[in-house]
Amino acid sequence: MALTYIGWLRGIEVITLSDANSTAEGVRTNRRKGRRNNVVRGYPRTQKAAQ
């Protein structure tokens, strides 16, 4: 839920995340509905939500 809010992601986008999406920069997302893929930066709050 927190990652959805922090990264402006849809629920399905968060559900499909895996360990492969975690990078040194942050969390790489695979967007839907014509949006561009992006990286949610690795702030402490983001890192805690991704664990």
Buried (B, 14 or more C-beta within 10 A) or exposed (E): EEBBEBBEBBEEBBEEBEEEBBEEEBBBBBBEEEEEEBEBEBEEEBEEBBE
